Amino acid sequence: MQEKLQSIIEKSSLTESQKRLWLNFIQITPDPESLKDILDAFESDPKNLELLTDNLEKKAKALSDPDDKKWKAVVEEEKKILG
């Protein structure tokens, strides 16, 4: 599954830094079910790669926010999108 995700990411039009972010994320994600969900999302609609990349970048940036405002904003945005 990791190999298939890596292939999709490497063949995508994402920037090199976005690809590295995804490849690092895949390497540190221990839960195969999470990786399967991501793969399913990528395969069901190619636009999901862009949407999830945007979300992953926002989360990565939010980690450096000392008062959690950015993290809370990302979570609230997810809630609105997911219903």
C-alpha positions as CSV (number, residue, x, y, z in Angstrom):
1,M,0.0,0.0,0.0
2,Q,2.8,2.4,0.8
3,E,4.4,1.7,-2.6
4,K,1.1,2.5,-4.4
5,L,0.7,5.8,-2.4
6,Q,4.3,6.7,-3.1
7,S,3.8,6.1,-6.8
8,I,0.7,8.2,-7.0
9,I,2.5,11.0,-5.2
10,E,5.7,10.8,-7.2
11,K,3.7,10.9,-10.5
12,S,1.6,13.8,-9.4
13,S,2.0,17.5,-10.3
14,L,2.7,18.4,-6.6
15,T,5.7,20.5,-5.9
16,E,8.9,18.7,-4.7
17,S,8.3,20.0,-1.1
18,Q,4.7,18.7,-1.1
19,K,5.9,15.3,-2.4
20,R,8.5,15.2,0.4
21,L,5.9,16.1,3.0
22,W,3.7,13.3,1.8
23,L,6.5,10.8,1.6
24,N,7.6,11.7,5.1
25,F,4.0,11.4,6.4
26,I,3.6,7.9,4.8
27,Q,6.9,6.8,6.4
28,I,5.8,7.8,9.9
29,T,2.2,6.6,9.7
30,P,2.0,3.3,11.5
31,D,-1.7,2.6,10.9
32,P,-2.3,0.7,7.7
33,E,-6.0,1.6,7.9
34,S,-5.2,5.3,7.7
35,L,-3.0,4.7,4.7
36,K,-5.7,2.7,3.0
37,D,-8.2,5.5,3.6
38,I,-5.8,8.0,2.1
39,L,-5.2,5.7,-0.9
40,D,-9.0,5.2,-1.4
41,A,-9.5,9.0,-1.3
42,F,-6.7,9.6,-3.9
43,E,-8.2,6.9,-6.2
44,S,-11.8,7.9,-5.8
45,D,-11.2,11.5,-7.0
46,P,-7.8,13.0,-8.2
47,K,-8.8,16.3,-6.6
48,N,-8.6,14.7,-3.2
49,L,-4.8,14.7,-3.6
50,E,-4.8,18.5,-3.8
51,L,-7.3,18.9,-1.0
52,L,-5.5,16.6,1.4
53,T,-2.2,18.1,0.5
54,D,-3.5,21.5,1.5
55,N,-4.8,20.1,4.7
56,L,-1.5,18.3,5.5
57,E,0.5,21.5,4.8
58,K,-1.8,23.5,7.1
59,K,-1.4,20.9,9.9
60,A,2.4,20.9,9.5
61,K,2.5,24.7,9.8
62,A,0.1,24.7,12.7
63,L,2.4,22.5,14.8
64,S,4.7,25.5,15.2
65,D,2.0,27.7,16.6
66,P,2.6,28.0,20.4
67,D,-1.0,28.8,21.4
68,D,-2.8,26.2,19.1
69,K,-4.9,28.8,17.3
70,K,-3.8,27.6,13.9
71,W,-4.4,23.9,14.8
72,K,-7.9,24.8,16.1
73,A,-8.6,26.6,12.9
74,V,-7.6,23.6,10.8
75,V,-9.7,21.3,12.9
76,E,-12.7,23.6,12.6
77,E,-12.2,23.8,8.8
78,E,-12.2,20.0,8.7
79,K,-15.4,19.8,10.7
80,K,-17.1,22.1,8.2
81,I,-16.0,20.1,5.2
82,L,-16.7,16.7,6.7
83,G,-20.1,17.8,8.2
